[in-house]
Amino acid sequence: MDTEAQPTERDRSSEPAAAGGEGRSRFALADRIAAWLPGGRISLTLLVCLVFSLLLNVFVVRPFQIPSGSMEPGLRIGDRVLVNELAYRFGAEPRRGDVVVFDGGDSFGDGDYVKRVVGVGGDHVVCCDQEGRIRVNGRSVEESAFLYPGDSPSTVTFDVVVPDGHLFVLGDHRGDSSDSRDHLGSPGGGMVPAGDVIGRADWIVWPLGHATRLERPGAYARVPEAAGGALGASGGAGGTGGVHG
């Protein structure tokens, strides 16, 4: 005996009607909301786009405007950058060479700042070697690909070990950047708590003629890990916020 249940004529006729009724109910709800809004469906569409944009802004990316020349030539005054706020939220840590935006309240002063990560937790960062280059964990770093033309890696000498959970950061325009070097004698020694990092600057989106993806430079690819294991691996990088230089 065939025991598999077979749909009755009533079953067959009611299934499409049920599916169609469910679809009509969704459209009816949208129609009711649209009717309530001035402008109807156009306003509803704009409202949905606005909500999506706000969610994207809060949980995924945030736009920032560059107010100074401290990160030239890569980031210029007036550039708008998109900061990836999810870059370090799932166990990942900032890496050497990343351009990050961070809250400077615990390290540099009130406001948000944009800088390049030069050292991560456990790193020994020294300036300078015999050729004037910065050394990280005994390896000299060739920064000419992103350093401001004519700038030296630093006119300030330093020899620091970055505490675990912190970052040593510098601007690419070393002659026009207030960064970790300027706070060596302050409480915290110019080190930025990794927890204060808002996200990684991934894209320049405005002006269009300067739009590009910000890649991690290969200058840090050969930097060895700090003795004892450092945080972060060696690298190979709702409105517009403002960041300090």
C-alpha positions as CSV (number, residue, x, y, z in Angstrom):
1,M,0.0,0.0,0.0
2,D,1.3,3.4,-0.9
3,T,1.4,5.2,2.5
4,E,2.8,8.5,1.3
5,A,0.4,11.3,1.9
6,Q,-1.1,12.8,-1.2
7,P,-2.4,16.4,-1.3
8,T,-6.2,16.6,-1.8
9,E,-7.8,18.9,-4.3
10,R,-8.4,21.3,-1.5
11,D,-4.7,21.2,-0.5
12,R,-3.6,22.0,-4.1
13,S,-5.9,24.9,-4.5
14,S,-5.1,26.5,-1.2
15,E,-1.3,26.5,-1.3
16,P,-0.9,29.1,-4.1
17,A,-3.5,31.2,-2.5
18,A,-1.8,31.1,0.8
19,A,1.6,32.1,-0.7
20,G,-0.1,34.8,-2.7
21,G,-1.9,36.1,0.3
22,E,1.4,36.3,2.3
23,G,3.0,38.3,-0.5
24,R,0.1,40.6,-0.7
25,S,0.2,41.2,3.0
26,R,3.8,42.3,2.8
27,F,3.0,44.7,0.0
28,A,-0.1,45.9,1.9
29,L,2.1,46.7,4.9
30,A,4.5,48.7,2.7
31,D,1.6,50.5,1.1
32,R,0.2,51.4,4.5
33,I,3.5,52.8,5.6
34,A,4.0,54.7,2.3
35,A,0.5,56.1,2.6
36,W,1.3,57.4,6.0
37,L,4.5,59.2,4.8
38,P,4.4,62.4,2.9
39,G,5.7,61.6,-0.5
40,G,4.5,58.0,-0.5
41,R,6.8,55.3,-1.8
42,I,9.6,57.7,-2.7
43,S,9.8,58.8,0.9
44,L,9.7,55.2,2.1
45,T,12.6,54.2,-0.2
46,L,14.6,57.2,1.0
47,L,13.9,56.3,4.6
48,V,15.0,52.7,4.1
49,C,18.2,53.9,2.4
50,L,18.8,56.3,5.3
51,V,18.4,53.6,8.0
52,F,20.7,51.3,6.0
53,S,23.3,54.1,5.8
54,L,23.1,54.8,9.5
55,L,23.6,51.1,10.4
56,L,26.5,50.9,8.0
57,N,28.0,54.1,9.5
58,V,27.7,52.8,13.1
59,F,28.7,49.2,12.7
60,V,30.8,48.9,9.6
61,V,32.5,52.0,8.2
62,R,32.7,55.6,9.2
63,P,33.8,58.6,7.1
64,F,36.4,61.0,8.4
65,Q,37.9,64.1,6.9
66,I,41.6,64.8,7.0
67,P,42.2,68.2,8.6
68,S,46.1,68.5,8.4
69,G,49.1,67.5,6.3
70,S,50.5,65.1,8.9
71,M,49.9,62.1,6.7
72,E,51.0,63.6,3.4
73,P,51.6,62.6,0.7
74,G,49.2,59.7,1.0
75,L,46.4,61.6,2.8
76,R,46.0,65.2,1.9
77,I,44.1,68.0,3.7
78,G,40.4,67.7,2.9
79,D,40.5,64.1,1.9
80,R,37.6,61.9,3.0
81,V,38.5,58.5,4.1
82,L,36.4,55.5,5.0
83,V,37.5,53.8,8.2
84,N,36.8,50.1,8.6
85,E,35.4,49.7,12.1
86,L,35.2,45.9,11.9
87,A,38.9,45.5,11.0
88,Y,39.9,44.8,14.6
89,R,36.7,43.5,16.2
90,F,37.0,39.8,15.8
91,G,40.4,39.0,17.3
92,A,42.5,40.8,14.8
93,E,45.0,43.4,16.0
94,P,46.5,46.4,14.3
95,R,49.5,45.5,12.2
96,R,52.7,47.4,11.4
97,G,52.1,49.7,8.5
98,D,48.3,50.1,9.0
99,V,46.9,53.6,8.9
100,V,44.6,53.8,11.9
101,V,42.2,56.3,13.3
102,F,42.1,56.4,17.1
103,D,40.6,58.3,20.1
104,G,43.5,60.3,21.5
105,G,41.9,60.9,24.9
106,D,44.1,58.5,26.7
107,S,47.3,59.3,24.9
108,F,47.5,62.4,22.7
109,G,44.7,64.6,23.8
110,D,41.0,65.2,23.0
111,G,39.9,64.3,19.5
112,D,40.5,61.6,16.9
113,Y,43.8,61.1,15.2
114,V,45.1,59.4,12.1
115,K,48.6,57.9,12.1
116,R,50.6,54.9,10.7
117,V,51.4,52.0,13.1
118,V,55.1,51.6,13.3
119,G,55.3,49.3,16.4
120,V,52.9,46.9,18.1
121,G,53.0,45.4,21.6
122,G,56.4,44.0,22.5
123,D,58.3,45.7,19.6
124,H,61.6,47.4,20.1
125,V,61.5,50.6,18.1
126,V,64.7,52.7,17.6
127,C,65.7,55.8,15.7
128,C,67.9,55.8,14.0
129,D,70.4,53.4,12.3
130,Q,73.6,54.6,10.6
131,E,71.6,55.4,7.5
132,G,69.0,57.4,9.4
133,R,66.3,54.7,9.2
134,I,63.9,53.5,11.9
135,R,64.7,50.0,13.2
136,V,62.0,47.7,14.5
137,N,63.1,44.5,16.4
138,G,66.6,45.0,14.9
139,R,65.4,45.4,11.3
140,S,65.8,48.7,9.5
141,V,62.6,49.8,7.7
142,E,62.8,51.5,4.3
143,E,59.9,54.0,4.4
144,S,60.6,56.0,1.3
145,A,57.5,54.7,-0.5
146,F,55.2,56.6,1.8
147,L,57.4,59.1,3.7
148,Y,56.9,62.8,2.7
149,P,59.5,63.8,0.1
150,G,62.5,65.5,1.7
151,D,61.6,64.3,5.3
152,S,63.9,62.2,7.3
153,P,62.4,59.3,9.3
154,S,62.8,61.4,12.4
155,T,64.8,64.3,13.8
156,V,64.0,63.0,17.3
157,T,66.0,60.1,18.6
158,F,64.2,57.4,20.6
159,D,64.7,53.9,21.9
160,V,61.4,52.4,23.2
161,V,59.7,49.1,23.8
162,V,56.0,49.1,23.1
163,P,53.9,47.7,26.0
164,D,51.6,44.9,25.2
165,G,48.2,46.1,24.0
166,H,49.7,49.4,22.8
167,L,50.9,51.0,19.6
168,F,53.7,53.3,18.6
169,V,52.5,55.5,15.8
170,L,54.0,58.1,13.4
171,G,52.7,60.5,10.7
172,D,54.0,60.0,7.2
173,H,54.9,63.7,7.1
174,R,57.3,63.5,10.0
175,G,58.1,67.3,9.8
176,D,54.5,68.2,10.3
177,S,53.1,65.5,12.6
178,S,52.4,65.4,16.3
179,D,52.7,61.7,17.1
180,S,54.2,59.2,19.5
181,R,57.6,61.1,19.5
182,D,56.0,64.2,20.9
183,H,54.6,62.4,24.0
184,L,57.7,60.2,24.9
185,G,58.0,62.1,28.2
186,S,54.3,62.2,29.0
187,P,52.3,59.6,31.0
188,G,52.0,56.6,28.8
189,G,55.1,57.5,26.8
190,G,53.3,58.3,23.6
191,M,51.9,54.8,23.3
192,V,48.3,54.5,22.0
193,P,46.1,51.8,23.7
194,A,45.0,49.4,21.0
195,G,41.5,49.5,22.5
196,D,41.3,53.2,21.6
197,V,41.6,52.4,17.9
198,I,38.4,53.2,16.1
199,G,39.3,51.4,12.9
200,R,41.6,51.1,9.9
201,A,41.6,53.7,7.1
202,D,41.0,51.6,4.0
203,W,39.8,54.0,1.3
204,I,40.1,57.6,0.2
205,V,36.7,58.3,-1.4
206,W,36.9,62.0,-2.0
207,P,38.0,63.9,-4.0
208,L,37.3,61.4,-6.8
209,G,40.5,62.2,-8.6
210,H,42.4,61.1,-5.5
211,A,40.2,58.1,-4.6
212,T,42.1,54.9,-3.9
213,R,42.4,52.0,-1.6
214,L,45.0,52.4,1.1
215,E,47.2,49.3,1.1
216,R,49.6,48.2,3.8
217,P,53.1,48.9,2.5
218,G,55.6,46.1,2.2
219,A,58.3,47.9,4.1
220,Y,57.4,46.0,7.3
221,A,57.1,42.6,5.8
222,R,60.6,41.5,6.9
223,V,60.3,42.9,10.5
224,P,60.7,39.9,12.9
225,E,58.4,39.3,15.7
226,A,59.4,40.7,19.1
227,A,61.0,38.3,21.5
228,G,58.3,36.6,23.5
229,G,55.6,37.1,20.9
230,A,54.1,40.4,20.0
231,L,50.6,41.5,19.4
232,G,49.9,41.8,15.7
233,A,51.8,40.2,12.8
234,S,54.4,42.0,10.7
235,G,52.7,43.7,7.8
236,G,53.3,43.8,4.1
237,A,48.7,48.5,5.3
238,G,26.0,59.9,11.5
239,G,28.3,62.4,9.7
240,T,31.8,62.9,8.7
241,G,34.2,62.9,11.6
242,G,37.3,65.0,11.8
243,V,40.8,63.7,12.8
244,H,43.8,65.6,14.2
245,G,47.2,65.7,12.7
